[in-house]
Amino acid sequence: MTMLRLLPILLAAALPAQAHAQGWFSDRFDNAIANVDQITARYRNDLREELERAGVRPPPLPTPTAAEQAAVRSLRPWWQQAVVRPIEPGGRAIPVSLAYMYDSAILYSAQLRVFGDLPAIRDLQEAEVAGRYVPRGFAEGRIGQVNDPTRSLANTLGSERLLRNEVATEFGLRQRLITGGEVTMGQRFLNFSTNSVDFVPQRQTVAQSFITIVQPLLRDSGTAYVRSIHEVARVDARVAQSEFRRQAENHLLEVARAYWTLHLARVTLLVKERLVAQVRPIVAQLEARRGIDADGLLLNRARTALATREAEVLRARAGVRNAEVRLRGLVNDPRFGQQGITELMPSDTPLDRYEPIGLATVLERAIALRPEVHQLYLQHRAAVLREGQAQVEALPRLDIVLEGTQGGRGLGRYQFGEAFDRYNNLQRPGGTIGLRLEVPLQSDDLAARLERRRLETRQVESQGRATLATIVAESEVTLNEYNVAFREVAARALAMRAAQTEVNIQTERFRQGVGSGLAGATALDLLLQAQERLAEAEERVAAAQVGFTLAFLVLARVQGTFTSLENLDVRKIDDAARGPSYVLQRSSAAEGRSPQPAPRNGRTP
């Protein structure tokens, strides 16, 4: 009757248990690990569809015309040769190309070394995971003494205490399995002495060989689960390599910015010095004719212009020094200091060739070649695998335990040889089989970790969509800047030619005669203003040339072709002093010749 009353309660408890069990086995065999290829493929397809649904882009900006391209190609500014001449007297100046500065940064930049250490560190994760499955030797020992009240005086020959002294030793090998289980093979020895008459003789040696297998059936089980741990370690290492390439490209792009900033600063200094050289003859002329037909007003204005322009030269010279310090800091080349090099002279000339390219091509290259995109796909795969691992780890613990034993005994203490000789049950060895179940009664830390992994996967997917939108916008902006920068060079060149014509006209008018009063002051002011407008136009031309050159390099980085453009590959080296690290090196196609990225005009040192 009691069992009949308990039957409904047992059935009610069994129904949810059955439902839970179905969920357990579903998560065990149908999880994110098993479906990782389908999930990642679907995610890639979703990103491609979102790229196609990006919407109708606004009409692109007009590309340079044939006349504008011809105007840029024919541009030969006067400072093109002078910029490679030393500025500081008495020092040691060397011409350097941008490719040379790239190579110097690759060899000596401390920042690139920091970037290269990250993938080298991540590479060790797979070795850590593989290290869990190497065989391990173990040894255990214990000494014990039992001194309990006896349950039978006859068992201890009248003694009120049951005494037993033990010395036990166990050693062997233990190894994890690809299935998630663990196998242990070992040997046990037990020496004991007792006053119990149950043991004859009362001093014995026991030897036992055993093999034990513990195999999880739910939590932490399965070859797919174990292999996913290895794969996540490999994926993390590849993510770090993509991150190194991205960071290295950004650093080299900063080197390029500093290089062309130094070029522009030197051009600016030359322009300022030319302004000073243009006003000095006027001051000398006015001083010579002061007593004839040039009054003090004209001389004062000329001297004021001279002092102002000399102050601008001081500021421009400091700008050159600051730009050079910035470039040296990014490169960290100790040879510059060891060889007493006091001045770096950029020898490359700005880019003057235009390559027409469409937005669709830029986007295709960016999606296929950008390290950020490759890194994003890898991070999503790793997140899916971690979510699947969390599914398996959140399951109840259900382990099967198998053990087989073979033993014997020696009649006396430390009779190991005799114990081995009495391994006489070879036909029927001993064994044990059992199950071990552990179920959390409430939501535990593993369930919370599973929920966190699911949110992390969702975050990576959202991050991918955000990255895709950023790449689309960045590609369009960079392409527009590339087109506009080239057209600006052409427009600035026309403005510079017009300013030069104005200077020639005003110079000729001033040379016709230096008068006094308002007419003379007006002629002088017009000449000085024309010279300053010309100088400003020349500076703007130089800035536009540098801007177009940098726009080309930025466009290469946006497309993911920066390293291939510079013939650079990501490689792993093993330095005897520092250990393994990742570096950028010239590809085999670029070895044996002077490093010079193309397309670029100019000379290499």
C-alpha positions in Angstrom: 0.0 0.0 0.0 2.8 2.4 0.8 4.4 1.8 -2.6 1.1 2.4 -4.3 0.8 5.7 -2.5 4.3 6.7 -3.6 3.8 5.6 -7.2 2.2 8.9 -8.4 4.9 10.9 -6.8 7.6 8.8 -8.5 5.9 9.2 -11.8 5.6 12.9 -11.4 9.3 13.1 -10.6 10.2 10.8 -13.5 8.5 12.9 -16.2 10.6 16.1 -15.8 13.7 13.9 -15.3 12.9 12.2 -18.6 12.5 15.6 -20.3 15.7 16.8 -18.7 17.5 13.7 -19.9 16.4 14.3 -23.4 17.8 17.8 -23.2 21.0 16.4 -21.8 21.6 14.0 -24.7 20.5 16.6 -27.2 23.1 19.1 -25.9 25.6 16.3 -25.8 25.3 15.2 -29.5 23.6 18.2 -31.2 25.5 21.3 -30.1 27.4 24.2 -31.5 30.6 22.1 -31.9 28.8 19.6 -34.1 27.2 22.4 -36.2 30.1 24.8 -36.2 30.7 24.6 -40.0 27.1 25.2 -40.8 26.8 28.1 -38.3 30.0 29.8 -39.6 29.0 29.3 -43.2 25.5 30.8 -42.5 27.1 33.8 -40.8 29.4 34.4 -43.8 26.5 34.3 -46.1 24.6 36.7 -43.9 27.4 39.2 -44.1 27.6 38.9 -47.8 23.9 39.5 -48.2 24.2 42.5 -45.9 27.0 43.8 -48.1 24.8 43.4 -51.1 21.9 45.1 -49.3 24.1 48.0 -48.3 21.9 50.2 -50.4 22.4 52.4 -53.3 25.6 54.4 -52.8 25.6 58.1 -53.7 27.2 58.9 -57.0 31.0 58.8 -56.8 33.0 61.9 -57.0 34.3 62.7 -60.5 37.6 61.1 -61.3 40.5 63.1 -62.6 40.4 64.1 -66.2 43.1 63.5 -68.8 44.1 67.1 -68.6 44.5 67.0 -64.8 46.6 63.8 -65.0 48.8 65.5 -67.6 49.1 68.6 -65.4 50.3 66.5 -62.4 52.8 64.5 -64.5 54.3 67.6 -65.9 54.6 69.2 -62.5 58.3 69.7 -61.7 58.5 72.1 -58.8 61.8 73.9 -58.1 62.2 72.3 -54.7 62.2 68.7 -56.0 66.0 68.6 -56.2 66.7 71.0 -53.4 64.8 69.1 -50.8 67.5 66.3 -50.8 70.3 68.8 -50.0 71.5 69.2 -46.4 70.0 72.0 -44.4 72.2 72.0 -41.3 75.8 72.9 -42.1 78.6 70.9 -40.6 76.5 67.8 -39.8 76.3 64.4 -41.5 73.2 64.1 -43.7 72.0 61.0 -45.5 69.3 60.5 -48.1 66.7 57.9 -47.1 63.9 56.3 -49.0 60.6 55.3 -47.5 61.4 51.6 -48.2 64.6 52.0 -46.2 62.7 53.5 -43.3 60.2 50.6 -43.5 63.1 48.1 -43.3 64.7 50.0 -40.4 61.4 49.9 -38.5 61.0 46.2 -39.1 64.5 45.6 -37.8 64.6 48.0 -34.8 61.1 49.3 -33.9 60.3 48.4 -30.3 56.6 48.8 -31.0 56.7 46.2 -33.8 58.4 43.8 -31.4 55.6 44.3 -28.9 53.1 43.5 -31.7 55.1 40.4 -32.7 55.1 39.0 -29.2 51.3 38.6 -29.1 51.0 35.9 -31.8 54.1 34.1 -30.4 52.4 34.0 -27.0 49.1 32.7 -28.5 51.0 30.0 -30.4 51.8 28.4 -27.0 48.1 27.9 -26.2 48.0 24.8 -28.5 51.0 23.4 -26.8 49.3 24.0 -23.5 46.3 22.1 -24.7 48.3 19.3 -26.1 50.3 19.1 -22.9 47.2 17.9 -21.1 47.3 14.6 -22.9 50.9 13.6 -22.4 51.5 10.6 -20.1 52.2 11.4 -16.5 54.0 9.3 -14.0 52.7 9.4 -10.4 53.7 7.9 -7.1 51.9 7.9 -3.8 52.8 6.6 -0.4 51.2 6.4 3.0 51.9 5.1 6.5 48.9 4.3 8.7 48.2 2.9 12.1 44.8 1.5 13.3 44.2 1.3 17.1 40.5 0.7 17.7 38.5 -1.2 20.3 38.1 -4.8 19.2 34.6 -6.1 18.5 35.7 -9.6 19.6 38.3 -10.6 22.2 38.6 -13.9 20.4 39.6 -12.1 17.2 42.6 -10.4 19.0 43.5 -13.3 21.4 42.1 -11.5 24.4 43.5 -8.0 23.6 41.0 -5.2 24.0 42.5 -3.2 21.0 42.6 -4.1 17.4 46.0 -3.0 16.1 47.1 -2.7 12.5 50.2 -1.0 11.0 50.3 -0.3 7.2 52.8 0.9 4.7 51.3 1.4 1.3 52.8 2.5 -2.0 51.2 3.1 -5.4 52.8 4.3 -8.6 52.2 4.1 -12.3 51.2 6.1 -15.4 48.2 8.3 -16.1 47.0 9.8 -19.3 44.0 11.7 -20.6 42.2 10.3 -23.7 40.9 12.0 -26.8 37.4 10.9 -25.7 37.7 13.0 -22.6 38.3 10.1 -20.3 41.4 9.1 -18.3 43.3 5.8 -18.1 45.5 4.9 -15.2 47.9 1.9 -15.1 49.8 1.3 -11.9 51.1 -1.0 -9.2 50.1 -1.1 -5.5 52.0 -2.5 -2.6 50.7 -2.9 0.9 52.7 -4.2 3.9 50.8 -4.6 7.1 51.0 -6.3 10.5 48.1 -6.9 12.8 47.0 -8.7 15.9 43.8 -10.0 14.3 43.5 -13.7 13.9 41.7 -13.2 10.6 45.1 -12.8 9.0 47.4 -15.8 8.9 50.2 -15.0 9.0 49.7 -11.7 10.8 52.4 -10.1 8.7 51.7 -10.0 5.0 52.7 -8.2 1.7 50.0 -7.5 -0.9 50.8 -6.6 -4.5 48.2 -5.6 -7.0 48.5 -4.4 -10.6 45.5 -2.4 -11.9 44.2 -0.5 -14.9 41.4 2.1 -14.4 39.4 3.9 -17.0 37.1 6.8 -16.1 35.1 7.9 -19.1 32.6 10.8 -19.0 29.4 10.2 -20.8 27.9 13.7 -20.6 30.0 16.5 -19.2 33.4 17.0 -20.8 33.0 14.0 -23.0 33.5 13.1 -26.7 36.2 13.5 -29.2 34.5 16.5 -30.8 34.6 18.3 -27.5 38.3 17.6 -27.0 39.3 18.5 -30.5 37.3 21.7 -30.3 39.7 22.8 -27.5 42.6 22.2 -29.8 40.9 24.1 -32.6 40.1 27.1 -30.4 43.8 27.3 -29.5 44.8 27.2 -33.2 42.1 29.8 -34.1 43.3 32.1 -31.3 46.8 31.9 -32.7 45.6 32.7 -36.2 43.6 35.6 -34.8 46.7 36.9 -33.2 48.6 36.7 -36.5 45.9 38.7 -38.2 46.0 41.2 -35.3 49.8 41.5 -35.7 49.5 42.2 -39.4 46.9 44.9 -38.8 48.9 46.6 -36.1 52.1 46.3 -38.1 50.4 47.9 -41.1 49.2 50.8 -39.0 52.6 51.3 -37.6 54.3 51.3 -41.0 51.6 53.7 -42.2 52.5 56.0 -39.3 56.2 55.7 -40.4 55.0 56.8 -43.9 53.1 59.7 -42.5 56.1 60.8 -40.5 58.3 60.4 -43.6 56.2 62.6 -45.8 55.6 65.0 -43.0 59.4 65.4 -42.8 59.4 65.9 -46.6 56.7 68.6 -46.4 58.5 70.3 -43.5 61.7 70.5 -45.5 59.8 71.9 -48.5 58.1 74.5 -46.3 61.5 75.5 -44.9 62.9 75.9 -48.4 59.9 78.0 -49.4 60.3 80.2 -46.4 64.0 80.6 -47.0 63.2 81.6 -50.6 60.9 84.2 -49.4 63.7 85.7 -47.3 66.0 85.5 -50.3 63.4 87.4 -52.4 63.1 90.3 -49.9 66.7 90.8 -49.1 67.7 92.3 -52.5 64.7 94.7 -52.2 65.9 95.9 -48.8 69.5 96.3 -50.1 68.2 98.2 -53.1 66.1 100.5 -51.0 69.0 101.1 -48.6 71.2 102.0 -51.5 68.7 104.4 -53.0 67.5 105.9 -49.8 69.1 109.2 -50.4 68.0 109.3 -54.1 64.4 108.4 -54.6 63.4 105.8 -52.0 62.0 107.2 -48.8 62.1 105.7 -45.3 58.5 104.4 -45.5 59.4 101.9 -48.2 62.6 100.8 -46.4 60.7 100.3 -43.2 58.1 98.1 -44.8 60.7 96.0 -46.6 62.7 95.6 -43.3 59.4 94.6 -41.5 58.7 91.9 -44.2 62.3 90.6 -43.9 62.1 90.3 -40.1 58.7 88.6 -40.3 59.9 86.1 -42.9 63.1 85.3 -40.9 60.9 84.5 -37.9 58.9 82.2 -40.1 62.2 80.5 -41.2 63.0 79.8 -37.5 59.6 78.2 -37.0 59.9 76.2 -40.2 63.4 74.9 -39.1 62.0 73.8 -35.8 59.2 72.0 -37.7 61.8 70.1 -39.7 63.6 69.0 -36.5 60.4 68.0 -34.8 59.3 65.9 -37.8 62.7 64.2 -37.9 62.4 63.4 -34.2 59.0 61.9 -34.8 60.4 59.7 -37.6 63.4 58.6 -35.6 61.1 57.6 -32.7 58.9 55.4 -34.8 61.9 53.7 -36.4 64.2 53.3 -33.4 67.2 52.7 -35.6 70.3 52.9 -33.4 72.6 53.2 -36.4 71.5 56.8 -36.9 73.0 57.7 -33.5 76.0 55.3 -33.6 77.1 56.7 -37.0 76.6 60.3 -36.0 73.9 61.0 -38.6 72.4 64.4 -37.8 70.0 64.9 -40.7 67.6 62.6 -42.6 66.8 63.7 -46.1 63.7 62.0 -47.7 64.8 61.0 -51.2 61.5 59.8 -52.6 59.4 62.1 -54.6 55.6 62.2 -54.1 53.4 60.0 -56.3 52.2 61.5 -59.5 50.5 58.5 -61.2 46.8 57.9 -60.9 45.3 54.5 -60.9 41.6 54.4 -61.6 39.7 52.1 -59.3 36.0 51.6 -58.5 34.3 51.3 -55.2 33.1 47.7 -55.9 36.7 46.6 -56.5 37.9 48.3 -53.3 35.1 46.5 -51.3 35.9 43.1 -52.9 39.5 43.4 -52.1 38.8 44.7 -48.5 36.5 41.8 -47.7 38.9 39.3 -49.2 42.2 40.6 -48.0 41.7 42.9 -44.9 43.2 41.2 -41.8 40.3 42.6 -39.7 37.8 40.6 -41.8 39.9 37.4 -41.6 40.2 38.0 -37.8 36.5 38.5 -37.5 35.6 35.2 -39.2 38.1 33.4 -36.9 36.8 35.1 -33.8 33.2 34.1 -34.7 34.3 30.4 -35.2 36.1 30.5 -31.9 33.1 32.0 -30.2 30.8 29.3 -31.6 33.2 26.5 -30.5 33.4 28.0 -27.0 29.6 28.1 -26.9 29.5 24.4 -27.8 32.1 23.6 -25.2 30.0 25.5 -22.6 27.0 23.4 -23.6 28.9 20.1 -23.0 30.4 21.4 -19.8 27.0 22.5 -18.4 25.7 18.9 -18.6 25.4 16.8 -15.5 28.4 14.6 -14.7 27.8 11.0 -15.7 30.9 8.9 -15.7 31.5 5.2 -16.1 34.4 3.7 -14.1 36.1 0.5 -15.2 38.9 -1.1 -13.3 40.7 -4.4 -13.7 43.1 -5.8 -11.1 45.5 -8.7 -10.7 47.1 -9.4 -7.3 48.9 -11.7 -5.0 50.3 -11.8 -1.5 53.5 -12.6 0.2 53.7 -14.4 3.6 55.7 -11.9 5.6 56.6 -8.2 5.4 58.2 -6.9 2.3 57.9 -10.1 0.4 57.4 -8.5 -3.0 58.8 -11.3 -5.1 56.6 -13.8 -3.4 53.6 -11.6 -3.9 54.3 -11.4 -7.7 54.7 -15.2 -7.8 51.2 -15.6 -6.4 49.6 -13.9 -9.3 47.6 -17.1 -9.7 44.3 -15.8 -10.9 45.2 -15.0 -14.4 42.1 -16.7 -15.8 39.8 -14.7 -13.6 41.2 -11.3 -12.8 39.3 -8.9 -10.5 37.4 -6.0 -11.8 35.0 -3.2 -10.9 32.4 -1.3 -13.0 30.4 1.6 -11.8 28.6 4.8 -12.6 28.9 8.2 -11.1 26.2 10.8 -11.4 26.2 14.4 -10.3 23.3 16.8 -11.1 23.2 20.5 -9.9 20.0 21.2 -8.1 20.0 24.8 -9.1 21.5 26.9 -11.8 25.2 26.7 -11.2 28.3 28.5 -12.5 28.5 26.3 -15.6 25.0 27.2 -16.6 25.9 30.9 -16.2 29.0 30.4 -18.3 26.9 28.9 -21.0 24.7 31.9 -21.1 27.7 34.1 -21.1 29.1 32.2 -24.1 25.9 32.6 -26.0 25.9 36.4 -25.4 29.6 36.5 -26.5 28.7 34.8 -29.8 25.9 37.3 -30.3 28.3 40.1 -29.6 30.9 38.8 -32.1 28.1 38.5 -34.8 27.1 42.1 -34.1 30.7 43.2 -34.1 31.0 41.6 -37.5 28.1 43.6 -38.9 29.5 46.8 -37.4 33.0 46.0 -38.9 31.4 45.4 -42.3 29.6 48.8 -42.1 32.8 50.5 -41.1 34.7 48.9 -43.9 32.1 50.0 -46.5 32.2 53.6 -45.1 36.0 53.6 -44.8 36.4 52.3 -48.4 34.1 55.0 -49.8 35.7 57.8 -47.9 39.2 56.7 -48.7 38.5 56.3 -52.4 36.9 59.7 -52.5 39.9 61.2 -50.7 42.2 59.4 -53.2 40.4 60.9 -56.2 40.0 64.4 -54.7 43.6 64.5 -53.5 44.9 63.9 -57.1 42.6 66.5 -58.5 43.7 68.9 -55.8 47.3 68.5 -56.9 46.3 69.6 -60.4 44.3 72.5 -59.2 47.0 73.7 -56.8 49.6 73.4 -59.6 47.5 75.8 -61.8 47.2 78.2 -58.8 50.9 78.1 -58.3 51.6 78.9 -62.0 49.2 81.9 -61.8 50.9 83.1 -58.6 54.3 82.8 -60.3 53.0 84.9 -63.2 51.7 87.6 -60.8 55.1 87.7 -59.0 56.8 88.2 -62.3 54.5 91.0 -63.3 54.7 92.8 -59.9 58.5 92.4 -59.9 58.8 94.0 -63.3 56.6 96.9 -62.2 58.6 97.4 -59.1 61.9 97.4 -61.0 60.7 100.1 -63.4 61.4 102.6 -60.6 61.3 103.0 -56.9 59.3 106.1 -56.1 58.3 107.7 -52.9 55.0 108.2 -51.1 51.8 106.2 -51.6 52.6 105.0 -55.1 55.9 103.5 -54.1 54.4 101.9 -50.9 51.6 100.4 -53.0 53.9 98.9 -55.5 56.1 97.4 -52.8 53.1 96.0 -50.9 51.7 94.5 -54.1 55.1 92.8 -54.7 55.4 91.5 -51.2 51.9 90.2 -51.2 52.4 88.5 -54.5 55.5 86.8 -53.2 53.7 85.6 -50.1 50.8 84.3 -52.2 53.3 82.4 -54.4 54.9 80.9 -51.3 51.5 79.9 -49.9 50.6 78.3 -53.3 53.9 76.4 -53.3 53.3 75.1 -49.8 49.8 74.0 -50.8 51.1 72.2 -53.9 53.6 70.3 -51.7 50.9 69.5 -49.1 48.6 68.3 -51.9 51.3 66.1 -53.3 52.0 64.6 -49.9 48.3 64.2 -49.3 47.8 62.3 -52.5 50.7 60.0 -51.8 49.4 59.2 -48.3 45.9 58.8 -49.7 47.3 56.1 -52.0 49.0 54.3 -49.1 45.8 54.5 -47.0 43.8 53.2 -49.9 46.2 50.2 -50.1 45.7 49.5 -46.4 41.9 49.8 -46.7 42.0 47.3 -49.5 44.3 44.9 -47.6 47.1 45.2 -50.2 49.5 47.3 -48.2 51.9 44.4 -47.3 51.8 42.9 -50.8 52.4 46.4 -52.2 55.6 46.7 -50.1 56.5 43.0 -50.7 56.2 42.1 -47.0 55.2 38.8 -45.5 54.4 37.9 -41.9 56.8 35.3 -40.7 57.7 33.5 -37.5 61.3 33.5 -36.4 63.1 31.9 -33.5 65.6 34.3 -32.0 68.2 32.6 -29.8 68.2 35.6 -27.4 64.5 36.5 -27.4 62.8 33.3 -28.4 60.1 33.0 -31.0 58.5 36.1 -32.4 56.6 37.3 -35.5 58.1 39.8 -37.8 57.6 41.4 -41.2 60.1 40.4 -43.8 60.7 41.1 -47.5 59.2 38.4 -49.6 61.4 36.2 -51.8 60.4 38.2 -54.9 61.9 41.3 -53.3 65.1 39.8 -52.0 68.4 40.6 -53.7 67.4 44.0 -54.8 67.0 47.4 -53.2 63.8 47.6 -51.3 61.5 50.1 -53.0 57.7 49.8 -52.8 55.9 50.5 -56.0 54.4 52.5 -57.5 56.6 55.3 -56.2 58.9 57.8 -57.9 62.2 58.7 -56.5 65.5 57.1 -55.5 66.5 54.7 -52.7 69.7 55.2 -50.8 
